[in-house]
Structure formats: structure tokens, C-alpha cells
């Protein structure tokens, strides 16, 4: 009964980054938050095994690369999650029977579901996120991680006061069609390359303004990733500029969401 109670408590903790379990292990909180944001659960048996048979430092390492795998495989790749269950089951079994004793050992068991850099970059470069409902949290998480990497300053999506700006507006006025053809609006408004962090008050003021008005606002933003839009798109916002920006973000994403056990090229 004690074992069942302990596992029940751990199960609850895996769904709650503010749970008391993580007070002594703050390094786990970020990964727990991410896994819940990603809505993935296939790794639960592995996390139970790692918690019970590895040091808490090693558990935090496993948790971290499981989050990276989930982001690459499920969130960005959109791959079949049914294929994850047998892989995680074998990894959990290897921890329980003692054949995997280190985080690196466990990662090797999961390597087959670690999306390689080339595919991840390709998938990221075409990513679209509907910024309504729960998807908005995911979009802001990604943009904040990118901002942190560019600026070197922590940008926590849960506490940062920014809003999500659509460079090409969700409801563009006709003047946008001169630089951005109308037939491409729907296919691009939710592309990640079209999304940016922006101060809420500024976002309210510029609304659906034309690009040159928006550009002035971007230049005055505290977010480096947003200022770079204005620096690179001087006169207009076009399909080519959007594509280029998203490709650059994809290249940056490759090293942000990377396992420590994969050597960077």
C-alpha cells in the first residue's frame, strides 16, 4: 500500500510543476511544465522507473531529454505517438532490470524516436500554430525560448507580459495585398515566422495597421527577436522575408531543443 501511495503521489506530481515533490528538485519543474504543455504521457512508465532506481540528479537529466524528444517528435514532427509506447516500455524495463544505469544508457534506448536535426529543422521551418485557445500557450512558449536564446535573458512564457503579434494580421486590410498576395494570407498568418512577442500596450495600438506602422513599433520593442523583424524587413513584409525568418528560427531551434547526448555539429 505504501508503494502504491508513493506512486500515486508521483503520478500527481508529474502533472503539476508546482507539486511539493519538486521543491528540492527545481531543475525538474521546467521539464514537467513542458511535458504537460505538450500533452504527452507515453513516457510515464519510464519516469516511474527512473524516479525509483536512479539518483534525483539523473532523473532530472532523463526528464530533460524526454521533454526534448517529445517536442521534436510529437509537437513539431506530428509523428504517430503509438510508436512511442513500446520504445518507452523497453527503456523502462532496462532501468528496472539494471541494464540502463545512467541517463546516457536510457537515451540510447530512446534514440530511435529522437528526430534528427535535419528533419526537425525542416519540420520547424514550416510550423503553423493557431494562436487561439490552448495553442496560444504553446506558441508563446516557443517564442519565449527563442527570445531567451537570442537575448541571453530569461523569458518565461508563464510570467512574461508579452502578447503574440501577427506581423501579417489575422484580418489584413486590402493594402497588405500589394506586398503579400491575398491568396497566401490564410496559409501564412499562423506560420511561426509571422509570429512575434510584443508589449501588450503596443500591440493594442498598432492593431491591423500597415507594415510600416508596425515596423516602428517593432523597432521600439524590448524583444530582440521582434526588433530583428524590423531590421531585416525595412519596407515591406513579404512571403520571402517570412520564409527566411522562420528558417533562421528553425536553425536556432535545432540547438535549443537538443539532447545533451547528441554532439552538436
Backbone as JSON, one array per atom type, in Angstrom:
{
  "sequence": "XXXXXXXXXXXXXXXXXXXXXXXXXXXXXXXXXXXXXXXXXXXXXXXXXXXXXXXXXXXXXXXXXXXXXXXXXXXXXXXXXXXXXXXXXXXXXXXXXXXXXXXXXXXXXXXXXXXXXXXXXXXXXXXXXXXXXXXXXXXXXXXXXXXXXXXXXXXXXXXXXXXXXXXXXXXXXXXXXXXXXXXXXXXXXXXXXXXXXXXXXXXXXXXXXXXXXXXXXXXXXXXXXXXXXXXXXXXXXXXXXXXXXXXXXXXXXXXXXXXXXXXXX",
  "N": [[0.82, -1.2, 0.0], [1.96, 1.19, 0.76], [3.79, 1.55, -1.31], [2.09, 1.82, -3.5], [0.78, 4.15, -2.77], [2.9, 5.97, -2.83], [3.54, 5.91, -5.53], [1.2, 6.88, -6.59], [1.3, 9.49, -5.65], [3.56, 10.4, -7.01], [2.61, 10.21, -9.61], [0.69, 12.21, -9.57], [2.4, 14.37, -9.16], [3.82, 14.45, -11.54], [2.05, 15.69, -13.18], [1.96, 18.24, -12.31], [3.82, 20.99, -12.03], [4.17, 22.56, -9.81], [4.04, 20.98, -7.64], [4.8, 19.61, -4.4], [6.84, 17.71, -4.54], [8.81, 18.74, -6.17], [10.1, 20.78, -4.89], [12.59, 20.39, -3.71], [13.91, 19.75, -5.97], [14.33, 21.74, -8.14], [15.23, 21.81, -10.78], [13.69, 20.08, -12.16], [11.24, 21.22, -12.61], [10.81, 22.84, -14.91], [10.88, 20.99, -17.04], [8.74, 19.33, -16.36], [6.64, 21.13, -16.62], [6.81, 21.6, -19.37], [6.24, 19.04, -20.48], [3.59, 18.72, -19.72], [2.46, 20.84, -21.08], [2.87, 19.93, -23.66], [1.15, 17.81, -23.75], [1.73, 15.01, -23.51], [2.08, 11.57, -22.61], [3.18, 9.09, -22.85], [5.67, 8.48, -21.81], [5.47, 7.94, -19.12], [5.76, 5.37, -17.67], [8.55, 5.02, -17.88], [9.5, 7.26, -16.48], [8.59, 6.71, -13.91], [10.14, 4.43, -13.36], [12.73, 5.54, -13.5], [12.66, 7.42, -11.44], [12.51, 5.77, -9.21], [14.79, 4.18, -9.34], [17.08, 5.59, -9.96], [19.41, 8.26, -9.24], [18.22, 11.45, -8.06], [19.3, 13.55, -9.47], [20.08, 12.31, -11.84], [17.55, 11.52, -12.64], [16.42, 14.01, -13.23], [17.91, 14.61, -15.49], [17.05, 12.63, -17.28], [14.38, 13.36, -17.47], [14.66, 15.82, -18.73], [15.71, 15.19, -21.34], [13.66, 13.61, -22.26], [11.63, 15.44, -22.5], [12.67, 16.99, -24.59], [12.74, 15.08, -26.65], [9.99, 14.62, -26.89], [9.11, 17.12, -27.77], [10.41, 17.38, -30.25], [9.47, 15.09, -31.6], [6.62, 14.8, -31.24], [5.35, 17.4, -30.94], [6.49, 19.16, -32.91], [7.16, 17.43, -35.05], [4.81, 15.95, -35.34], [4.4, 13.19, -35.36], [3.39, 9.68, -35.32], [2.13, 8.83, -32.27], [1.66, 6.34, -31.22], [3.81, 4.73, -31.77], [5.61, 5.36, -29.84], [5.08, 4.14, -27.4], [5.96, 1.3, -27.15], [8.72, 1.75, -27.26], [9.31, 3.4, -25.08], [8.46, 1.64, -23.12], [10.35, -0.46, -23.3], [12.61, 0.98, -22.58], [11.98, 1.66, -19.94], [11.88, -0.89, -18.83], [14.55, -1.6, -19.07], [15.74, 0.04, -17.2], [14.59, -0.91, -14.86], [15.54, -3.56, -14.78], [18.21, -3.16, -14.52], [19.97, -2.86, -16.68], [20.19, -0.41, -17.84], [21.75, 2.14, -16.39], [22.5, 4.75, -16.28], [21.71, 8.14, -17.33], [22.58, 8.46, -20.0], [22.58, 5.8, -20.91], [19.84, 5.32, -20.9], [18.98, 7.19, -22.77], [20.07, 6.11, -25.09], [18.4, 3.95, -25.46], [16.21, 5.26, -26.34], [16.9, 6.48, -28.63], [15.95, 5.91, -31.2], [13.56, 7.27, -31.45], [14.25, 9.85, -31.37], [14.08, 12.63, -33.13], [16.0, 13.47, -35.92], [18.36, 16.17, -36.56], [18.16, 17.32, -39.12], [15.57, 16.65, -40.1], [14.04, 17.74, -38.01], [14.65, 20.49, -38.21], [13.62, 20.98, -40.76], [10.88, 20.41, -40.35], [10.28, 22.35, -38.42], [10.65, 24.67, -39.85], [8.39, 24.96, -41.34], [6.36, 25.21, -39.59], [3.11, 25.77, -38.3], [0.98, 27.46, -36.05], [-2.07, 27.69, -34.62], [-3.16, 30.43, -32.94], [-5.15, 30.55, -31.04], [-7.04, 29.68, -28.06], [-5.76, 26.87, -26.23], [-3.56, 26.49, -27.8], [-2.28, 28.89, -27.96], [-0.68, 29.12, -25.69], [1.33, 27.29, -26.27], [2.49, 28.46, -28.55], [3.48, 30.84, -27.42], [5.29, 29.8, -25.58], [7.23, 28.66, -27.31], [8.12, 30.95, -28.71], [9.15, 32.43, -26.57], [11.25, 30.79, -25.69], [12.92, 30.97, -27.89], [13.46, 33.72, -27.84], [14.83, 33.93, -25.4], [17.16, 32.55, -26.09], [18.23, 34.19, -28.09], [18.52, 36.73, -26.86], [19.83, 36.22, -24.47], [18.7, 36.63, -22.06], [16.43, 35.55, -19.56], [13.26, 34.53, -20.6], [10.32, 33.8, -19.57], [7.57, 32.01, -20.45], [5.3, 31.77, -18.9], [5.26, 33.89, -17.15], [6.09, 36.17, -18.47], [5.06, 39.32, -19.72], [4.36, 39.76, -22.37], [2.46, 39.84, -25.46], [1.16, 37.92, -28.24], [2.05, 38.84, -31.39], [0.88, 39.18, -34.71], [2.51, 39.55, -37.6], [1.79, 39.79, -40.41], [-1.48, 40.58, -40.3], [-4.21, 38.9, -38.54], [-6.6, 39.59, -39.62], [-6.21, 41.01, -42.31], [-6.03, 44.26, -43.87], [-6.94, 45.58, -47.11], [-4.68, 46.85, -48.21], [-2.5, 45.32, -47.59], [-2.25, 43.43, -49.57], [-0.64, 44.29, -51.61], [2.1, 43.77, -51.09], [1.94, 41.27, -50.06], [0.4, 38.68, -51.36], [-3.12, 38.21, -51.51], [-4.13, 35.57, -51.76], [-2.38, 34.08, -50.31], [-2.65, 34.63, -47.66], [-4.16, 33.12, -45.7], [-2.62, 30.82, -45.49], [-0.36, 31.64, -44.24], [-0.63, 33.31, -42.01], [-0.57, 32.11, -39.5], [1.89, 30.95, -39.47], [4.96, 30.23, -37.82], [7.03, 31.99, -38.34], [5.69, 34.33, -38.79], [4.88, 35.2, -36.39], [5.35, 37.04, -33.36], [6.76, 38.28, -30.28], [5.36, 40.9, -28.4], [4.97, 43.96, -26.64], [2.03, 44.37, -24.71], [0.51, 46.78, -24.64], [1.5, 48.14, -26.86], [0.81, 46.37, -28.88], [-1.97, 46.58, -28.85], [-2.29, 49.17, -29.76], [-1.22, 49.22, -32.4], [-2.68, 47.29, -33.77], [-4.32, 46.22, -36.66], [-2.67, 47.6, -38.39], [-0.83, 48.98, -41.24], [2.3, 47.67, -42.6], [4.55, 49.43, -42.26], [3.88, 51.08, -40.12], [3.71, 49.17, -38.12], [6.35, 48.34, -38.15], [7.76, 50.46, -36.96], [6.9, 50.18, -34.37], [7.97, 47.69, -33.74], [10.69, 48.26, -33.81], [10.97, 49.67, -31.47], [10.57, 47.79, -29.55], [11.26, 45.75, -26.65], [11.99, 43.2, -27.14], [14.33, 41.19, -28.62], [14.1, 39.38, -30.77], [11.91, 40.37, -32.03], [12.63, 43.0, -32.74], [14.49, 42.37, -34.68], [12.93, 41.67, -36.84], [12.07, 44.14, -37.84], [14.55, 45.19, -38.52], [15.39, 43.55, -40.59], [13.32, 43.54, -42.42], [12.74, 46.14, -44.12], [11.05, 47.76, -45.7], [8.72, 46.35, -46.52], [6.63, 43.55, -45.57], [7.03, 40.39, -46.63], [6.35, 37.28, -48.4], [8.77, 35.98, -48.89], [10.48, 37.11, -46.95], [9.21, 36.3, -44.61], [9.51, 33.5, -44.86], [12.32, 33.34, -44.78], [12.85, 34.31, -42.2], [11.59, 32.35, -40.62], [13.11, 30.14, -41.29], [15.59, 30.8, -40.21], [14.89, 30.86, -37.51], [14.29, 28.18, -37.21], [16.8, 27.0, -37.55], [18.02, 27.94, -35.25], [16.41, 26.7, -33.37], [17.21, 24.06, -33.51], [19.5, 23.77, -31.9], [18.51, 24.65, -29.48], [16.46, 22.91, -28.61], [17.74, 20.26, -27.97], [19.2, 17.13, -27.2], [21.48, 16.51, -24.55], [23.09, 14.43, -25.08], [23.61, 14.25, -27.7], [25.93, 15.05, -30.07], [26.75, 18.33, -31.01], [26.91, 19.59, -34.28]],
  "CA": [[0.0, 0.0, 0.0], [2.86, 2.35, 0.79], [4.36, 1.71, -2.65], [1.03, 2.34, -4.35], [0.54, 5.53, -2.38], [4.03, 6.76, -3.31], [3.42, 6.02, -6.98], [0.08, 7.78, -6.84], [1.79, 10.84, -5.41], [4.44, 10.74, -8.12], [1.76, 10.4, -10.79], [0.11, 13.55, -9.42], [3.48, 15.34, -9.3], [4.19, 14.55, -12.95], [1.06, 16.55, -13.82], [1.9, 19.51, -11.61], [5.18, 21.5, -11.76], [4.21, 23.24, -8.5], [3.88, 19.95, -6.6], [5.84, 19.6, -3.38], [7.95, 16.84, -4.93], [9.84, 19.45, -6.93], [10.7, 21.84, -4.08], [14.01, 20.08, -3.56], [14.47, 19.46, -7.29], [13.79, 22.77, -9.04], [15.61, 21.55, -12.17], [12.66, 19.25, -12.79], [9.99, 21.96, -12.82], [10.67, 23.28, -16.3], [10.57, 19.84, -17.9], [7.38, 18.9, -16.03], [5.76, 22.11, -17.25], [6.83, 21.37, -20.81], [5.55, 17.8, -20.82], [2.16, 18.96, -19.59], [2.09, 21.71, -22.2], [2.89, 19.13, -24.88], [0.1, 16.79, -23.64], [2.27, 13.69, -23.8], [2.03, 10.71, -21.42], [3.74, 7.76, -23.13], [6.91, 8.26, -21.08], [5.21, 7.8, -17.68], [6.41, 4.19, -17.06], [9.99, 5.28, -17.78], [9.76, 8.24, -15.41], [8.41, 5.97, -12.66], [11.32, 3.58, -13.15], [13.89, 6.39, -13.25], [12.5, 8.02, -10.1], [12.71, 4.76, -8.17], [16.05, 3.43, -9.45], [18.2, 6.45, -10.3], [19.52, 9.44, -8.38], [17.31, 12.5, -8.5], [20.01, 14.32, -10.49], [19.93, 11.56, -13.09], [16.13, 11.6, -13.01], [16.22, 15.31, -13.87], [18.51, 14.52, -16.82], [16.12, 11.83, -18.09], [13.2, 14.2, -17.67], [15.01, 16.86, -19.68], [15.77, 14.73, -22.74], [12.33, 13.12, -22.64], [10.9, 16.63, -22.97], [13.21, 17.34, -25.92], [12.25, 14.07, -27.59], [8.56, 14.86, -27.08], [8.94, 18.32, -28.57], [10.82, 17.1, -31.63], [8.7, 14.0, -32.2], [5.16, 14.99, -31.21], [4.88, 18.77, -31.13], [6.94, 19.7, -34.19], [7.1, 16.41, -36.09], [3.46, 15.44, -35.51], [4.51, 11.78, -35.72], [2.45, 8.76, -34.68], [2.53, 8.6, -30.88], [1.56, 4.92, -30.88], [5.13, 4.12, -31.88], [6.42, 5.71, -28.66], [4.78, 3.29, -26.24], [6.88, 0.16, -26.99], [10.08, 2.23, -27.05], [9.39, 3.81, -23.67], [8.31, 0.42, -22.3], [11.64, -1.13, -23.27], [13.53, 1.81, -21.8], [11.61, 1.49, -18.53], [12.29, -2.24, -18.43], [16.0, -1.63, -18.94], [16.07, 0.67, -15.92], [14.14, -1.81, -13.79], [16.38, -4.78, -14.68], [19.59, -2.76, -14.26], [20.84, -2.75, -17.86], [20.4, 1.02, -18.05], [22.01, 2.7, -15.06], [22.82, 6.17, -16.41], [20.85, 8.81, -18.32], [23.03, 8.16, -21.36], [22.07, 4.47, -21.24], [18.41, 5.44, -21.18], [18.83, 7.9, -24.04], [20.36, 5.19, -26.19], [17.19, 3.15, -25.67], [15.2, 6.12, -26.95], [17.48, 7.17, -29.79], [15.16, 5.67, -32.41], [12.45, 8.23, -31.54], [14.82, 11.2, -31.32], [14.05, 13.13, -34.5], [17.32, 14.02, -36.23], [18.4, 17.62, -36.74], [17.71, 17.73, -40.46], [14.1, 16.59, -40.17], [13.49, 18.7, -37.06], [14.76, 21.83, -38.8], [12.67, 21.06, -41.87], [9.53, 20.49, -39.79], [10.14, 23.62, -37.72], [10.64, 25.75, -40.84], [7.04, 25.07, -41.93], [5.43, 25.11, -38.47], [1.99, 26.68, -38.13], [0.31, 27.3, -34.76], [-3.26, 28.5, -34.4], [-2.87, 31.1, -31.66], [-6.34, 30.64, -30.19], [-7.19, 28.63, -27.05], [-4.57, 26.29, -25.61], [-2.43, 26.59, -28.73], [-1.59, 30.15, -27.71], [0.36, 28.85, -24.69], [2.43, 26.63, -26.96], [3.15, 29.46, -29.39], [4.25, 31.76, -26.59], [6.42, 29.03, -25.05], [8.26, 28.55, -28.35], [8.67, 32.29, -28.96], [9.94, 32.83, -25.41], [12.51, 30.03, -25.7], [13.75, 31.57, -28.94], [13.89, 35.03, -27.34], [15.86, 33.68, -24.39], [18.39, 32.14, -26.77], [18.77, 35.33, -28.83], [18.86, 37.85, -25.99], [20.62, 35.82, -23.31], [17.93, 36.95, -20.86], [15.34, 34.61, -19.37], [11.92, 34.94, -21.0], [9.46, 32.71, -19.12], [6.27, 32.19, -21.1], [4.23, 31.84, -17.91], [5.29, 35.15, -16.41], [6.41, 37.3, -19.33], [3.81, 40.03, -20.01], [4.17, 40.0, -23.8], [1.37, 39.22, -26.21], [1.6, 37.4, -29.54], [1.77, 39.73, -32.51], [0.89, 38.61, -36.06], [3.03, 40.59, -38.49], [0.64, 39.81, -41.31], [-2.57, 40.48, -39.32], [-5.21, 37.85, -38.71], [-7.63, 40.17, -40.52], [-5.48, 42.07, -43.03], [-6.72, 45.21, -44.75], [-6.63, 45.36, -48.52], [-3.36, 47.36, -48.59], [-1.49, 44.26, -47.41], [-2.16, 42.58, -50.76], [0.39, 44.79, -52.52], [3.37, 43.07, -50.82], [1.65, 39.9, -49.64], [-0.8, 38.33, -52.13], [-4.27, 37.78, -50.73], [-4.33, 34.12, -51.78], [-1.42, 33.45, -49.4], [-2.87, 35.08, -46.3], [-4.59, 32.05, -44.79], [-1.56, 29.83, -45.35], [0.83, 32.22, -43.61], [-0.87, 34.15, -40.84], [-0.2, 31.38, -38.28], [3.25, 30.43, -39.55], [5.74, 30.74, -36.69], [7.8, 33.14, -38.82], [4.82, 35.5, -38.81], [4.5, 35.5, -35.01], [6.39, 37.72, -32.6], [6.42, 38.79, -28.96], [5.25, 42.35, -28.41], [4.34, 44.55, -25.47], [0.57, 44.35, -24.87], [0.0, 48.12, -24.95], [1.89, 48.43, -28.24], [0.02, 45.5, -29.75], [-3.32, 47.15, -28.93], [-2.25, 50.42, -30.54], [-0.97, 49.03, -33.84], [-3.79, 46.51, -34.33], [-4.15, 45.71, -38.02], [-2.04, 48.66, -39.18], [0.05, 48.53, -42.32], [3.58, 47.18, -42.09], [5.48, 50.47, -41.86], [3.49, 51.48, -38.76], [4.12, 48.06, -37.25], [7.81, 48.3, -38.09], [8.2, 51.43, -35.97], [6.63, 49.58, -33.06], [8.94, 46.6, -33.53], [11.99, 48.85, -33.52], [10.98, 50.12, -30.09], [10.27, 46.68, -28.64], [12.36, 45.23, -25.82], [12.27, 41.81, -27.54], [15.3, 41.21, -29.72], [13.6, 38.64, -31.93], [10.94, 41.25, -32.7], [13.39, 44.09, -33.37], [15.17, 41.85, -35.87], [11.99, 41.72, -37.96], [12.15, 45.49, -38.39], [15.88, 45.4, -39.1], [15.54, 42.76, -41.82], [12.24, 43.9, -43.35], [12.8, 47.6, -43.99], [9.95, 48.44, -46.4], [7.51, 45.53, -46.59], [6.68, 42.19, -45.06], [6.71, 39.56, -47.79], [6.45, 35.83, -48.23], [10.18, 35.61, -48.83], [11.03, 37.52, -45.64], [8.63, 35.39, -43.62], [10.19, 32.21, -45.0], [13.7, 33.48, -44.31], [12.86, 34.43, -40.74], [11.27, 31.07, -40.0], [14.24, 29.24, -41.49], [16.59, 31.18, -39.21], [14.39, 30.39, -36.22], [14.42, 26.71, -37.22], [18.21, 26.69, -37.31], [18.27, 28.21, -33.83], [15.67, 25.71, -32.59], [17.94, 22.8, -33.51], [20.39, 23.65, -30.74], [17.77, 24.9, -28.24], [15.8, 21.66, -28.24], [18.7, 19.22, -28.31], [19.65, 16.3, -26.09], [22.89, 16.66, -24.15], [23.83, 13.24, -25.52], [23.82, 14.35, -29.14], [27.01, 16.01, -30.31], [26.36, 19.38, -31.94], [27.81, 19.67, -35.43]],
  "C": [[0.86, 1.26, 0.0], [3.43, 2.64, -0.59], [3.33, 2.3, -3.61], [0.76, 3.82, -4.06], [1.65, 6.45, -2.92], [3.93, 6.96, -4.82], [2.27, 6.94, -7.36], [0.48, 9.23, -6.67], [2.71, 11.3, -6.54], [3.63, 11.01, -9.38], [1.14, 11.8, -10.75], [1.18, 14.62, -9.65], [3.88, 15.52, -10.75], [3.22, 15.43, -13.74], [1.04, 17.95, -13.24], [3.3, 20.02, -11.26], [5.3, 22.24, -10.43], [4.08, 22.25, -7.35], [5.07, 19.97, -5.64], [7.02, 18.71, -3.69], [9.12, 17.64, -5.5], [10.5, 20.58, -6.15], [12.2, 21.63, -3.95], [14.7, 19.82, -4.9], [13.95, 20.46, -8.3], [14.16, 22.56, -10.5], [14.56, 20.73, -12.92], [11.44, 20.07, -13.22], [9.76, 22.34, -14.27], [10.26, 22.14, -17.22], [9.15, 19.32, -17.63], [6.37, 19.84, -16.69], [5.67, 21.87, -18.75], [6.03, 20.12, -21.19], [4.04, 17.95, -20.7], [1.65, 19.89, -20.69], [1.98, 20.92, -23.49], [1.79, 18.06, -24.9], [0.59, 15.4, -24.06], [2.32, 12.87, -22.5], [2.75, 9.37, -21.62], [4.98, 7.45, -22.3], [6.71, 7.96, -19.6], [5.86, 6.55, -17.06], [7.92, 4.38, -16.9], [10.29, 6.23, -16.63], [9.56, 7.61, -14.04], [9.66, 5.15, -12.34], [12.55, 4.41, -12.8], [13.83, 7.02, -11.87], [12.88, 7.03, -9.01], [14.1, 4.13, -8.18], [17.26, 4.29, -9.79], [18.27, 7.59, -9.28], [18.58, 10.52, -8.91], [17.98, 13.42, -9.52], [19.89, 13.64, -11.84], [18.49, 11.56, -13.57], [15.86, 12.92, -13.74], [16.79, 15.3, -15.28], [17.61, 13.73, -17.77], [14.9, 12.66, -18.45], [13.47, 15.25, -18.76], [15.03, 16.34, -21.11], [14.47, 14.09, -23.19], [11.48, 14.29, -23.14], [11.36, 17.03, -24.36], [12.71, 16.36, -26.98], [10.79, 14.32, -27.91], [8.33, 16.07, -27.98], [9.29, 18.05, -30.03], [9.85, 16.12, -32.3], [7.21, 14.36, -32.33], [4.73, 16.39, -31.58], [5.24, 19.29, -32.52], [6.79, 18.68, -35.31], [5.7, 15.9, -36.36], [3.43, 13.96, -35.87], [3.57, 10.91, -34.89], [2.9, 8.42, -33.25], [2.4, 7.13, -30.46], [2.92, 4.23, -30.92], [6.0, 4.4, -30.66], [6.26, 4.69, -27.53], [5.73, 2.1, -26.09], [8.31, 0.6, -26.71], [10.26, 2.66, -25.59], [9.26, 2.61, -22.74], [9.64, -0.31, -22.19], [12.66, -0.34, -22.46], [13.25, 1.68, -20.31], [12.08, 0.14, -18.02], [13.8, -2.32, -18.23], [16.47, -0.95, -17.66], [15.74, -0.26, -14.77], [15.05, -3.03, -13.65], [17.87, -4.46, -14.56], [20.5, -2.69, -15.46], [21.08, -1.3, -18.26], [20.55, 1.67, -16.69], [22.33, 4.19, -15.09], [21.84, 6.82, -17.39], [21.27, 8.53, -19.75], [22.54, 6.79, -21.81], [20.61, 4.55, -21.66], [18.2, 6.14, -22.52], [19.08, 6.97, -25.21], [19.17, 4.29, -26.48], [16.12, 3.93, -26.42], [15.67, 6.77, -28.25], [16.63, 7.02, -31.04], [14.0, 6.65, -32.56], [12.93, 9.67, -31.35], [14.92, 11.69, -32.76], [15.38, 13.83, -34.81], [17.22, 15.5, -36.6], [17.83, 18.06, -38.09], [16.19, 17.73, -40.56], [13.46, 17.61, -39.22], [13.53, 20.11, -37.62], [13.77, 22.01, -39.93], [11.24, 21.21, -41.36], [9.28, 21.85, -39.14], [9.99, 24.77, -38.71], [9.29, 25.92, -41.52], [5.96, 25.1, -40.85], [4.35, 26.19, -38.5], [1.35, 26.41, -36.77], [-0.88, 28.25, -34.71], [-3.14, 29.13, -33.01], [-4.11, 31.33, -30.81], [-6.31, 29.51, -29.17], [-5.86, 28.18, -26.47], [-3.34, 26.39, -26.51], [-1.63, 27.87, -28.5], [-0.46, 29.96, -26.71], [1.57, 28.2, -25.34], [3.2, 27.62, -27.82], [4.01, 30.39, -28.56], [5.46, 31.07, -25.96], [7.56, 28.98, -26.07], [8.92, 29.91, -28.59], [9.55, 32.76, -27.8], [11.26, 32.07, -25.34], [13.46, 30.6, -26.76], [14.29, 32.93, -28.49], [14.99, 34.88, -26.3], [17.2, 33.37, -25.05], [19.04, 33.33, -27.48], [19.3, 36.4, -27.88], [19.81, 37.49, -24.86], [19.94, 36.14, -22.0], [16.72, 36.03, -20.77], [14.0, 35.22, -19.76], [10.99, 33.77, -20.71], [8.05, 32.94, -19.67], [5.12, 32.3, -20.11], [4.15, 33.19, -17.22], [5.57, 36.37, -17.28], [5.13, 37.99, -19.78], [3.52, 40.25, -21.49], [2.9, 39.33, -24.33], [1.94, 38.72, -27.54], [1.1, 38.32, -30.64], [1.83, 38.93, -33.82], [1.35, 39.71, -37.01], [2.04, 40.82, -39.63], [-0.58, 39.6, -40.43], [-3.5, 39.3, -39.59], [-6.34, 38.3, -39.63], [-7.01, 41.32, -41.31], [-6.41, 42.99, -43.82], [-6.21, 45.02, -46.18], [-5.22, 45.81, -48.9], [-2.25, 46.32, -48.4], [-1.27, 43.45, -48.68], [-1.08, 43.05, -51.73], [1.71, 44.05, -52.35], [3.15, 41.61, -50.49], [0.35, 39.47, -50.3], [-1.9, 37.75, -51.26], [-4.41, 36.27, -50.65], [-3.38, 33.37, -50.85], [-1.65, 33.81, -47.93], [-3.17, 33.92, -45.35], [-3.47, 31.05, -44.51], [-0.37, 30.35, -44.54], [0.59, 32.95, -42.3], [-0.47, 33.45, -39.54], [1.14, 30.65, -38.4], [4.06, 31.02, -38.4], [6.56, 31.96, -37.1], [7.01, 34.42, -38.88], [4.43, 35.95, -37.41], [5.66, 36.14, -34.27], [5.85, 38.1, -31.22], [6.37, 40.31, -29.03], [4.55, 42.82, -27.13], [2.84, 44.71, -25.71], [0.03, 45.72, -25.28], [0.32, 48.51, -26.4], [1.04, 47.63, -29.22], [-1.39, 46.05, -29.93], [-3.34, 48.38, -29.83], [-2.12, 50.15, -32.03], [-2.04, 48.19, -34.51], [-3.48, 45.91, -35.68], [-3.52, 46.74, -38.95], [-1.2, 48.09, -40.32], [1.45, 48.27, -41.77], [4.49, 48.3, -41.58], [5.15, 51.02, -40.46], [3.92, 50.42, -37.76], [5.63, 48.06, -37.07], [8.34, 49.27, -37.05], [8.0, 50.89, -34.56], [7.64, 48.48, -32.74], [10.31, 47.16, -33.17], [12.1, 49.3, -32.07], [10.71, 49.03, -29.08], [11.5, 46.28, -27.83], [12.76, 43.83, -26.24], [13.17, 41.8, -28.78], [14.8, 40.49, -30.96], [12.61, 39.49, -32.71], [11.65, 42.41, -33.39], [14.06, 43.61, -34.66], [14.23, 41.8, -37.09], [12.1, 43.07, -38.65], [13.49, 45.75, -39.07], [16.04, 44.69, -40.44], [14.48, 43.08, -42.87], [12.04, 45.41, -43.27], [11.56, 48.28, -44.59], [8.64, 47.67, -46.35], [7.73, 44.2, -45.88], [6.17, 41.3, -46.18], [6.82, 38.08, -47.47], [7.91, 35.4, -48.09], [10.8, 35.95, -47.47], [10.49, 36.65, -44.53], [9.35, 34.04, -43.65], [11.61, 32.27, -44.45], [13.77, 33.55, -42.79], [12.58, 33.07, -40.1], [12.4, 30.07, -40.18], [15.34, 29.54, -40.48], [16.17, 30.73, -37.82], [14.52, 28.87, -36.12], [15.86, 26.29, -36.96], [18.57, 26.9, -35.85], [17.6, 27.13, -32.97], [16.43, 24.39, -32.48], [18.85, 22.68, -32.29], [19.69, 23.98, -29.42], [17.15, 23.6, -27.73], [16.67, 20.49, -28.69], [19.05, 18.42, -27.05], [21.12, 16.54, -25.81], [23.74, 15.5, -24.66], [23.96, 13.15, -27.04], [24.87, 15.42, -29.37], [26.57, 17.02, -31.35], [27.4, 19.47, -33.05], [28.34, 21.09, -35.59]]
}
